[in-house]
């Protein structure tokens, strides 16, 4: 897939949602995936039922408040969002989330524009969710200090912020166990990326939140 096709099928829908993609600008050494966090790792969040009045508006309001308060956005309102490789949608990625035929998602650097609608047009783009009011995404601060995830369940939406995921014993233990899993259902590229990151991480590295 060429650059023009990805721009047309992925970047333009994201821009309509208020996210300007900044290609090839992901900081080195970023944690590839965040899984295995527990209650003690969560630094904030919110939940709404699907039947909540003004659902999209309230989701947007609370997402922005969480993004600002947690430090997801830098001074240029830039951050990372995880997108499937190629032009596959979030829905397609969910169907093969952990299968060996799945293509792992990659971090993409974006800037939040003045006119944005993450939970409406963003979720409806199929790259940040299933449809409006049903978001599904993973976001990370540029310095890796906070991870924000949105998931949709049977009755509602959950959005959580995880502080310093690269220092969480729960997350690191889960990732280490994941690399040792020899199940044919586990994607090899997932395992390889995680193993490389674990081998190269620098324990105790300074983060913005510690300064």
N, C-alpha and C positions, 0 to 999 in steps of 0.2 A: 504494500500500500504506500502510495506516494504522499508527499507533504501536502499537496493540494487537496487530495481526497480527505485526509485527516482534518485539514482546516475546514473543509466544507461540511463534513459529517459530524465532527466532534467539537472543534473550536468555535464555530459560528453559533451552534445552539447554546454553548456555555456563555458566549458573549451576550446573547440575548437574555440570559439569566443574570447578567451583571458580573461575569468573571472573564477578565482578559487573560488569555494564556500567554505566558512568557516562556517560549521554547528553550530547551537545553540550558536551564538555569537552576537546576536542583542542587543544593549544597552537597558537597562530598560527605560520605560517611553516614547518610541518613538511614535510620532504622527502616528496614524494608516493610515490615508488617508489625502490627501490634495486636496480640491475642493473649488471652490468659489472665487479663486483669481481674481484680476482685473489688469488693466494696471499698476496702481501705485505700485503693488506688484512685478512686473517683474523687475529683475535686469540684464537682458541680454538675448540674444537668437539670433536665425537666422532662415531663411526660404529658401527653395529651391523648385523649380518646378521639377516635375519628369523628364522633358526633359532636365534638366541641364547636360551638358557634365561632365564626371567623377563624377557622382552624389555621389556614395558611398564613394569615396576618399575624396571629399569635405565635406561630412557630417561627416566623421570620424575626419578630421582635425579640423573642427569647434567645434565638440563635445569635443574633448580633450582640445582645447583652453578654451572653456567655463568651463569645469570641473576643470581645473587648476585655472583659474582666479576667479571663483566663490567660490572656496574652497570646492568643492564636494569631492575631494580626500584628505585623510590625508597623513601623512609623509610616510606611508607604501603603499600608493595608494589603500587604502581600503575605501569602501562606502557600502551603502545599495541599493538593487534593489528589487522592488516589484514583486513577482511571484505568480501565482495562486497556491492554495493548490493542492496537488496531482500531477498528471502529465498532467493536462489540459494545452493546449497551449494558447497563447495570443489571437489567433483567436477565440477559443472556449469561452474564458472568455468574449470577446467583445459581443458575441451573447446573453449572459445572464448577462450583466453588472450590472443591478440594479434589476433584478427579484428576487423573494423570493427563487427560487431554485438555485441561483448562490452561489458559494462558494467564500467568500472574499479572496482577495490576502493578502499575508503576506510579511513582510520585510525579506530579506535574505542577510547576510553579504558576500561580495565578495572582492577579491583582483584583481586589474588590472595587468595582466601579461605583459611581454615585447612584446610578439607577440599577438596583439589583433586586432579585426575587429568587432567593435560593430555594425556598420551600414550595414555590409555585412553579414559575417557568423553569427553574433549575431541576426540580424533581420531575417535571413533565418532559424535560429533554431526554430522559431515559438514561442519562449518565450520572445523575445525582439522585436517582430514585426510580420509582415505578411509574408514578404519575403525580400530579399536583396534590400536595398534602400527604403524600406517601414517600418521604425521602429515604434515601439509602446512600450514605457516603462516609468516607474517612478523610479527615483533614489533619494537618500537622503544622505547627509553627516552624518557621525556617530554621530556628536553632534547636528544634526537637524537644523543646521544653514542655509542650502540651499537645495532646492528641484528642481530637473531637470526633465522635462517631455518632451517626444517626441510623436507627434501625426501625423497621416497621414490623409489628406483630399482628396478631389476630384482631386485637381491639384498639390498638393505638400506636403512637409514635414515641420512641425513647431517644433522647439525645444526652450524651455524657461527655465530660471532659476528664481526661486522665493526665495527671501531672507527672512529668519526667518519666515517661514510659521506659526509657532505656536504663533506669535505675531500679525499677520495680522487681523485687525478688520473684514475685508471682509470675510476671511476664517473662523474665529471663529464664526461669525454670521451665516454663511451658515451651519456650522456643528451643531450648536445649533438648528437651524430650522429643519435640517435633522432628529435629534433625536425626534422631536415632530411630525414628519409626520406619519400619521396612514394609509397611502395607502397600500393596499395588495401587490402592486408591489415593495415596498421597502423591501430589505432584512433585516430580524430581526437581524442577526449577525452583519451586518454593523452598525446598529443603536446601538446595545449594546456595541460594541467596542469603538465607538465614544463617547458614554455617559460615559463610564468608564474613558476614557482618559481625557475628559473635566472635570470630577469630581476630577481627581487626579493631574491635571497640576498645576505647581507652577508659577504664573505670575511673570515676571521680572527676571526669572532665568538667570544667566550669560551664555553667549554663547562665543564661540571662537572668533567670529567676533567683540565682544565688548572689547576684551582684547588687 
